[in-house]
Amino acid sequence: MTGENYALPTYRVDTRQSPPDVFVDLGSTDWSRVTWRDVGRPYRVERWAAEKREWEAEHGATMPVKESWIRFNRHFHELFTTDTVAAMSTTRAELVRAATHLDLHGVKETTRELLQLAIWNHVHRVEDAVWDPRGKRALFDGLDVKRPEILYLGAADGYEAMQLLAMYPGGHAVLVDYDDFCRTDRFGKFPEAYPFWGSGRIWHREHMAIDFEVADIRSLTYGREFDIVLSVGLVEHFPDEYKHEAFELHRRFLKPGGVAIITTPRDQIRGRAFYTIMADYMNYGYRELMRVEQLGLYAHEHGLRVRRAGYIKAHNGLICQPS
Ligand SMILES: C[S@@+](CC[C@H](N)C(=O)[O-])C[C@H]1O[C@@H](n2cnc3c(N)ncnc32)[C@H](O)[C@@H]1O
């Protein structure tokens, strides 16, 4: 096996190619025979960030969805820029100081912080379950596209569009997110040295043709001009009465023969634990965790033909076409 695998202070580099365990394929499912009674409903995360609870107590209203994304992106980005090993060492020293001074509040706060840092370090720097380059490469493998035009709905840092552009070179991606911080920081400050493996070589952000559009995905006016329409962690934020909107957006801008790629976080015990312990970073608005059978059934019910379905480390993934 060729490629590299090592941790840097804020992320892991993993350019290893073709290991066997990166994508569990449930592609042979006949979705027309699957029912909600068989698969159950998704799990709803309801442990909210303290900042959201405080905002709502102060305003006597639910935090507006866009405001919740603005707060989520700033908090989540903070994790990606933290040198976790150094931060854990500082926090450990603070914990000892608080304990020595019998500062119980300080002990509680620093213990919580230490736990969050340790979890983030494990999930992102050790397991590489957030970016999961090998899983994403396995999921995106074998698409019948050349020099693709890619539309990324709710792009945040744009990671998956960059992985696709490395695998299908010569293409162009439009990243769309209504939070300008994603343009300036989450994508704008994405590590320039991060190596994306694809089509026999390493690619960096600077090699790729990418435009960032700060807009609401529900008001885009593109025609049927994209070979790939992609979202990662988007549809599970639309409650059922709005799911049709989310799925329709994955059909509306596709060229004939184009593919929609949809991923959502998996419902696993470790996933539920992650969103509970990391609530202050992650939970500002409606969020479901689901199994791939549930995601596939949503797609099937909302007019998509599921060509490939399976899961990678932390996400379910579908490759679909309009039915
Ligand atoms: C959970 S994030 C996607 C996960 C992403 N891979 C990450 O690293 O955070 C969803 C993104 O979609 C954006 N978003 C949500 N609703 C949107 C809308 N209606 N229009 C544009 N962007 C939207 C949010 O601002 C956020 O950056």
PDBQT file of the ligand as one rigid body, heavy atoms in Angstrom, charges set to zero:
ROOT
HETATM    1  C1  LIG A 401     -23.534  21.078   9.196  1.00  0.00    +0.000 C 
HETATM    2  S1  LIG A 401     -22.812  22.167   8.017  1.00  0.00    +0.000 S 
HETATM    3  C2  LIG A 401     -22.294  20.975   6.907  1.00  0.00    +0.000 C 
HETATM    4  C3  LIG A 401     -21.233  20.162   7.471  1.00  0.00    +0.000 C 
HETATM    5  C4  LIG A 401     -19.935  20.649   6.992  1.00  0.00    +0.000 C 
HETATM    6  N1  LIG A 401     -19.279  19.636   6.216  1.00  0.00    +0.000 N 
HETATM    7  C5  LIG A 401     -19.083  21.164   8.128  1.00  0.00    +0.000 C 
HETATM    8  O1  LIG A 401     -17.910  20.866   8.117  1.00  0.00    +0.000 OA
HETATM    9  O2  LIG A 401     -19.581  21.893   8.969  1.00  0.00    +0.000 OA
HETATM   10  C6  LIG A 401     -24.095  22.878   7.116  1.00  0.00    +0.000 C 
HETATM   11  C7  LIG A 401     -23.726  24.187   6.419  1.00  0.00    +0.000 C 
HETATM   12  O3  LIG A 401     -24.849  24.550   5.623  1.00  0.00    +0.000 OA
HETATM   13  C8  LIG A 401     -25.052  25.939   5.709  1.00  0.00    +0.000 C 
HETATM   14  N2  LIG A 401     -26.480  26.169   5.430  1.00  0.00    +0.000 N 
HETATM   15  C9  LIG A 401     -27.539  25.693   6.131  1.00  0.00    +0.000 A 
HETATM   16  N3  LIG A 401     -28.701  26.110   5.566  1.00  0.00    +0.000 NA
HETATM   17  C10 LIG A 401     -28.364  26.869   4.485  1.00  0.00    +0.000 A 
HETATM   18  C11 LIG A 401     -29.105  27.585   3.515  1.00  0.00    +0.000 A 
HETATM   19  N4  LIG A 401     -30.441  27.604   3.539  1.00  0.00    +0.000 N 
HETATM   20  N5  LIG A 401     -28.433  28.240   2.553  1.00  0.00    +0.000 NA
HETATM   21  C12 LIG A 401     -27.065  28.242   2.531  1.00  0.00    +0.000 A 
HETATM   22  N6  LIG A 401     -26.305  27.586   3.435  1.00  0.00    +0.000 NA
HETATM   23  C13 LIG A 401     -26.944  26.891   4.398  1.00  0.00    +0.000 A 
HETATM   24  C14 LIG A 401     -24.620  26.314   7.102  1.00  0.00    +0.000 C 
HETATM   25  O4  LIG A 401     -24.232  27.672   7.187  1.00  0.00    +0.000 OA
HETATM   26  C15 LIG A 401     -23.451  25.339   7.343  1.00  0.00    +0.000 C 
HETATM   27  O5  LIG A 401     -22.214  25.937   7.031  1.00  0.00    +0.000 OA
ENDROOT
TORSDOF 0
